[in-house]
Amino acid sequence: MKIRVLGTGCPNCKKLFALTMQALAELNIAADLQKIEDLKEIMSYKILGTPGLVINDNVKLYGKVPSLQELKRLIQEEQEN
């Protein structure tokens, strides 16, 4: 599983990255997790706001920090596909 957290370093971007690490640990899922801060690369995903969450090249959300439960659900859904 490939997970990208998109953001230029704002507090919400950092929070989403930390929350994603926590969700993966609690779900005991190994993933290639990266934080993307390069503006050109972020723009290539065509999101309208940060932070953004991309799982296996699919934009799952942007412009907000989800709850831990919502984040776990998004990861589990993508893992099942």
N, C-alpha and C positions, 0 to 999 in steps of 0.2 A: 504494500500500500504506500502511495506517495501523497504526502500532505504538505501543502504550502500555505503559510500564513503571510498574507500580503499587507505591508504597511511600512511607512517611512520611519517608524520609531516612536510614534505617539504612545501615550500611556495605554490606550485601548488596544493598540497593536501588541504591545508587550503583554498585556493581560490575556489576550486571546492566545498568544503563543504559550504562556504558562499554563493556561487552562487546557489547552490541547495536550500538552505533555502530561498533565494530571489525568485527563480522560484516558489517554493511551495506557498509562500505568495502571489505572484502576480496572481497565478492560483487559489488561495483559495482552495487548496487541503491539507487535513490532511494526514500526513504520519508518519510512524515510521522511523525516520531518525537517523542513527547512523554513527559515524566515527570509522572505524576499523583501528587500528594502530599495532595490533599484527601481526608480520611477518608470523607466521605459519598460522594464519587464512587468511591473504592476499594470501599466496601461495596456499591455498586450492581452490581458485577461478581460478587458472591457468592463471593468467594474466602475460604479459611479461613486464609490466612497470606500474608505478604509476604516477598520481592518477588513480584510477579505480572507475567506477560507476556501481553499481549492483542494479537493480530494480526488486523486486519480485523474487529474486534468479537468474535473468538473467543478465549476464554481458552485459552492453550496450556500454561501451567504456573504454579504458585504454590508458595511456601514453600521454594524452593531456587534456587540459581544454577547453571544448566546449564554444561556445557563449551562452549567456542567451537564445536566441531564439532556438538554437539547443537543449539545455537542456530542455526547456519547451516542445518542440516537443516530445522528448524521454519520458518524464513523461506522457504527454497526450496520446501517443500511448499505453503505458503500462496500463494506467487507462482504456482505451477502451477495452482492452483484458480481 
